[in-house]
């Protein structure tokens, strides 16, 4: 399964590079790996924001991030580049999503489009990160718990940025 995920990422990167699209950047942190079409500054800002969120929520909820399946985050520069990779509805149309989270036993992935590090982008980041963090033990966390935690942190973050 890990090989399949790696092959998908490689296909994604090479197909974009061959099409003259934005260059991909890659970074590895203690908690995740990121593949980003953003420039260096935007990628660093995104990572700082993401790290702040995942470290805060995991500390508060006493969740060891090392217990989670390894995470790869794929950040597309625009929704246009992300659309071919979005979930498909049963009727074959593309789902109207801003980000998505996939978890398997040995790996997990977040994918999202990024237009600016604004409130909408932060909500998407927080939403997908909460899915990952709460996936540590799905049997002990009702779905409403993940949503309530996500909403709590989003509101506290919004208050901190005002």
C-alpha positions, 0 to 999 in steps of 0.5 A, spaced: 500 500 500 505 504 501 508 503 494 501 505 491 501 511 495 508 513 493 507 511 485 501 515 485 505 521 488 510 520 483 505 520 477 502 526 480 509 530 480 511 528 473 505 529 470 504 536 473 512 537 471 511 535 464 505 540 463 509 546 465 505 547 471 508 550 478 514 546 481 513 541 487 517 542 493 517 537 498 519 537 506 519 532 511 517 534 518 517 529 524 510 529 524 508 529 516 511 529 509 509 535 505 508 536 497 507 543 495 506 547 489 506 553 493 513 558 493 518 557 499 515 562 503 507 560 502 509 553 504 513 555 510 507 559 512 502 553 511 507 548 515 508 553 521 500 554 521 499 546 520 504 545 526 501 550 530 494 546 530 496 539 530 501 540 536 496 544 540 490 539 539 494 533 540 497 536 546 490 538 549 487 531 547 493 527 549 494 524 543 501 521 541 502 523 533 507 518 533 501 513 534 498 515 527 499 513 520 504 517 517 501 523 513 503 526 507 500 532 505 499 535 498 498 542 497 495 544 490 497 552 488 489 552 485 483 549 485 484 548 478 490 543 479 486 539 485 480 538 481 482 532 477 484 528 484 478 530 488 473 525 490 468 523 485 460 522 486 456 516 484 454 520 478 461 521 476 461 528 477 467 531 481 465 532 489 465 540 491 470 539 496 476 544 498 480 538 501 480 531 503 483 526 508 484 519 506 486 514 512 489 507 511 492 502 516 499 504 514 499 511 511 494 517 511 494 523 506 491 530 506 490 533 499 487 540 498 487 547 494 490 553 496 489 560 494 491 564 500 492 563 507 486 566 509 480 564 514 477 559 509 484 555 508 485 555 515 478 552 516 480 546 511 487 545 514 484 544 521 478 540 518 483 535 515 488 535 520 482 533 525 480 527 521 487 525 521 488 526 529 482 523 531 483 517 527 488 515 532 482 511 535 476 511 531 472 506 536 473 511 542 471 517 538 464 518 536 464 522 529 461 528 533 467 529 538 471 530 532 467 535 529 466 539 536 473 539 537 475 541 530 469 547 531 472 549 538 479 550 535 477 553 529 473 558 534 479 559 539 484 560 533 479 565 530 479 569 536 487 569 537 488 572 530 483 578 531 
